[in-house]
């Protein structure tokens, strides 16, 4: 695996933990200002709306744990694919489910940031 690939897998693990920890400062640094975040429900979020939902408590991630992650290093862009188990409270309703995901990071002036996320729910 390339150096960038390993770096981005580790960085994305930090991002997932920051979501579960509600670490808004870390997320503000890791997420691109033009983020496109497509949930497994097909709901679309921007950086602002994703973080806003977390800050308001409308969406509370209790766990985001990736597995089987593979990195494709394209130089200034790294694409991750893998699976994740997600725990979330949506309007107080607890949900746990698995997804397959594609996650895209771009090197922006020396700082790697997530620019896109697309997930598909794994059938029960």
C-alpha positions in Angstrom: 0.0 0.0 0.0 1.2 3.5 -0.8 2.2 5.9 1.9 -0.7 8.2 1.1 -3.1 5.3 1.2 -2.0 4.2 4.7 -2.1 7.9 5.8 -5.6 8.4 4.6 -7.0 5.2 6.1 -5.6 6.3 9.4 -7.0 9.9 8.9 -10.4 8.5 8.0 -10.4 6.4 11.2 -9.7 9.6 13.1 -12.6 11.3 11.3 -15.0 8.4 12.2 -13.9 8.6 15.8 -14.4 12.4 15.8 -18.0 11.9 14.6 -18.7 9.5 17.4 -17.0 11.8 19.9 -18.8 14.9 18.5 -15.4 16.5 18.0 -16.5 19.5 15.9 -13.1 21.2 15.9 -11.5 18.1 14.4 -14.3 17.6 11.9 -14.0 21.3 10.8 -10.4 20.6 9.9 -10.9 17.2 8.3 -13.9 18.0 6.1 -13.7 20.1 2.9 -15.7 23.2 2.8 -17.4 21.9 -0.3 -18.1 18.4 1.1 -20.8 16.2 -0.5 -22.0 13.7 2.1 -24.5 11.1 0.8 -26.0 9.0 3.6 -27.2 5.4 3.2 -30.7 6.8 3.4 -30.0 9.0 0.3 -30.1 12.1 2.4 -27.5 14.6 1.2 -25.5 16.9 3.5 -22.9 19.6 3.1 -20.2 20.2 5.6 -22.3 22.9 7.2 -25.5 20.8 7.4 -23.7 17.6 8.6 -22.0 19.4 11.4 -25.1 21.5 12.2 -27.2 18.3 12.6 -24.5 17.0 15.0 -24.3 20.2 17.0 -28.1 20.5 17.3 -28.4 16.9 18.4 -30.7 16.0 15.5 -28.1 13.4 14.5 -25.9 11.8 17.2 -23.3 9.2 16.1 -22.6 6.7 18.8 -20.2 4.6 16.8 -18.6 4.6 13.3 -16.3 1.6 12.9 -14.7 0.8 9.5 -13.5 -2.6 8.3 -12.0 -4.0 5.1 -10.8 -0.6 4.0 -8.8 -0.4 0.7 -7.1 2.8 -0.6 -6.6 3.8 -4.2 -3.9 6.4 -4.4 -4.3 8.7 -7.3 -1.6 11.2 -6.2 -3.5 14.3 -4.9 -6.6 12.2 -4.4 -7.1 9.0 -2.4 -10.3 7.0 -2.7 -11.2 4.6 0.1 -13.7 1.8 -0.1 -14.8 -0.4 2.7 -17.5 -1.4 5.2 -18.6 0.3 8.4 -20.9 -0.4 11.3 -22.7 2.7 12.3 -24.6 3.5 15.5 -26.7 6.7 15.4 -29.5 8.4 17.2 -31.9 10.2 14.8 -34.4 12.4 16.7 -33.7 10.2 19.7 -34.4 6.9 17.9 -31.3 4.5 18.1 -30.3 2.8 14.9 -27.4 0.4 14.2 -26.6 -0.8 10.7 -23.9 -1.7 8.3 -22.9 0.1 5.1 -20.5 -0.2 2.2 -18.8 3.1 1.4 -16.7 5.1 -1.0 -14.9 8.0 0.6 -12.7 10.6 -1.2 -9.9 12.7 0.2 -8.0 15.4 -1.6 -4.7 17.0 -0.7 -5.6 20.7 -0.4 -2.4 22.7 -0.1 -0.7 20.1 2.0 -3.8 19.2 4.1 -5.8 16.1 3.3 -9.5 16.7 3.6 -12.6 14.5 2.9 -14.4 15.8 -0.1 -17.1 13.2 -0.7 -18.8 10.2 1.1 -21.3 7.8 -0.4 -22.7 4.9 1.5 -25.1 2.1 0.8 -26.9 0.2 3.6 -26.1 -3.5 3.8 -29.4 -5.5 3.9 -30.2 -7.0 7.3 
